[in-house]
Each structure stands twice: as C-alpha cells, then as structure tokens.
Amino acid sequence: MIEEWMKEIKKACDPKSLGMILGHNGIVRATTKDGKPVRAMKLSYDKAKLESAIRACKKKDGIVDFRVWINEGVLQIGVDIMNVCVAGRFRTDVLPALQELLTIIKGEIVREEEIYI
C-alpha cells in the first residue's frame, strides 16, 4: 500500500515541492509496552476525527500529500494496524508532520483493546 501511494504521489505532485516521502507501517506486537504477552488487539477508530486531522495536517507549510489507512476489528499479532504516508518539501517539514499526526491518531482517534493470552 505505502509503495503504491509513493508512486501515485510522485506522479501527481510538482517535483519542485517534493523532496521527501515518509511511510509508517504500524503492526500488532506480541507484547504490551510493559512486556505482557497478547494474542490480538481489538481496534476501532473515529473516521470523522481522522478526516479532520488529515485535512489540518495537509495545510501545514511544506506538506504536499498525506494518506492514512487504519485497520479495524480483531487484529492478530503481525497484522497491519495502520499505514501512513506523508510527502513534502523537506525532511524538516515531513518528519514533524508525521509525528504530530501519529500522536493525534494514537491519542484521540484510535481505540485499542489488547486481548491477553
């Protein structure tokens, strides 16, 4: 998915404005952050909040494209949680934009419930 998005962005964007494309692929880990084993994760998200966050991030200076896909349901270990792709002028534009959106997604948009072994 991310590779396809990158190809599409390269075709669609003005090369004068495009100096970096950054991809993020979040996957379900086998343990919690504190090391407890899990067998899966139940995930849902607020689509309206996600669209609003993407629109806001696309307005940032130096950003030319932002794409996000989030999985839903009961996700097994190793399954994709989300894919995010940010394209922009410079690394100094793209890296903070990706970090900001990931923080918003994890803190305000996604609801995760770990399913323990």
DOKEFI-672773 format. One record per residue (C-alpha): z, y, x. Coordinates in steps of 0.2 Angstrom, whole numbers. Layout:
N
rec pz = Z py = Y px = X
...
***
This chain:
117
rec pz = 0 py = 0 px = 0
rec pz = 5 py = 13 px = 13
rec pz = -10 py = 9 px = 24
rec pz = -22 py = 12 px = 9
rec pz = -13 py = 28 px = 5
rec pz = -15 py = 34 px = 23
rec pz = -34 py = 30 px = 21
rec pz = -35 py = 40 px = 5
rec pz = -26 py = 55 px = 12
rec pz = -37 py = 56 px = 27
rec pz = -52 py = 56 px = 16
rec pz = -45 py = 69 px = 4
rec pz = -36 py = 81 px = 15
rec pz = -43 py = 95 px = 26
rec pz = -41 py = 89 px = 44
rec pz = -36 py = 107 px = 49
rec pz = -20 py = 104 px = 38
rec pz = -17 py = 86 px = 43
rec pz = -8 py = 82 px = 59
rec pz = 4 py = 68 px = 54
rec pz = 6 py = 54 px = 40
rec pz = 23 py = 46 px = 40
rec pz = 26 py = 30 px = 30
rec pz = 43 py = 22 px = 24
rec pz = 45 py = 4 px = 18
rec pz = 62 py = 1 px = 11
rec pz = 66 py = -18 px = 9
rec pz = 81 py = -28 px = 2
rec pz = 93 py = -33 px = 15
rec pz = 103 py = -49 px = 16
rec pz = 119 py = -40 px = 18
rec pz = 128 py = -24 px = 11
rec pz = 131 py = -9 px = 23
rec pz = 148 py = -16 px = 26
rec pz = 141 py = -34 px = 30
rec pz = 144 py = -43 px = 14
rec pz = 131 py = -56 px = 10
rec pz = 120 py = -53 px = -5
rec pz = 107 py = -64 px = -14
rec pz = 97 py = -50 px = -23
rec pz = 98 py = -32 px = -29
rec pz = 95 py = -25 px = -47
rec pz = 86 py = -9 px = -46
rec pz = 80 py = 4 px = -58
rec pz = 76 py = 22 px = -57
rec pz = 73 py = 38 px = -67
rec pz = 54 py = 41 px = -67
rec pz = 56 py = 59 px = -73
rec pz = 68 py = 64 px = -59
rec pz = 56 py = 56 px = -47
rec pz = 41 py = 65 px = -53
rec pz = 51 py = 82 px = -52
rec pz = 57 py = 78 px = -34
rec pz = 39 py = 74 px = -28
rec pz = 32 py = 90 px = -36
rec pz = 46 py = 100 px = -27
rec pz = 43 py = 91 px = -10
rec pz = 24 py = 94 px = -12
rec pz = 27 py = 113 px = -12
rec pz = 35 py = 113 px = 5
rec pz = 26 py = 123 px = 18
rec pz = 15 py = 111 px = 29
rec pz = 15 py = 96 px = 17
rec pz = -2 py = 91 px = 10
rec pz = 2 py = 75 px = 1
rec pz = 17 py = 65 px = -5
rec pz = 16 py = 47 px = -13
rec pz = 30 py = 36 px = -19
rec pz = 31 py = 19 px = -27
rec pz = 48 py = 12 px = -32
rec pz = 50 py = -6 px = -37
rec pz = 61 py = -11 px = -52
rec pz = 71 py = -27 px = -58
rec pz = 80 py = -40 px = -49
rec pz = 73 py = -40 px = -31
rec pz = 76 py = -54 px = -19
rec pz = 80 py = -52 px = -1
rec pz = 65 py = -46 px = 9
rec pz = 56 py = -39 px = -6
rec pz = 50 py = -20 px = -5
rec pz = 62 py = -8 px = -14
rec pz = 50 py = 7 px = -11
rec pz = 36 py = 14 px = -2
rec pz = 34 py = 32 px = 3
rec pz = 20 py = 42 px = 12
rec pz = 21 py = 60 px = 17
rec pz = 7 py = 69 px = 25
rec pz = 7 py = 86 px = 33
rec pz = 3 py = 98 px = 46
rec pz = 16 py = 95 px = 60
rec pz = 30 py = 82 px = 63
rec pz = 42 py = 97 px = 61
rec pz = 36 py = 98 px = 43
rec pz = 34 py = 80 px = 39
rec pz = 50 py = 72 px = 45
rec pz = 62 py = 84 px = 36
rec pz = 52 py = 82 px = 20
rec pz = 53 py = 63 px = 21
rec pz = 72 py = 63 px = 25
rec pz = 75 py = 75 px = 11
rec pz = 66 py = 65 px = -2
rec pz = 74 py = 49 px = 3
rec pz = 91 py = 57 px = 2
rec pz = 87 py = 63 px = -16
rec pz = 79 py = 46 px = -21
rec pz = 94 py = 36 px = -15
rec pz = 107 py = 49 px = -21
rec pz = 100 py = 54 px = -38
rec pz = 86 py = 44 px = -44
rec pz = 88 py = 26 px = -40
rec pz = 102 py = 15 px = -47
rec pz = 106 py = -1 px = -36
rec pz = 117 py = -15 px = -40
rec pz = 120 py = -28 px = -27
rec pz = 120 py = -46 px = -33
rec pz = 133 py = -56 px = -22
rec pz = 132 py = -74 px = -16
***
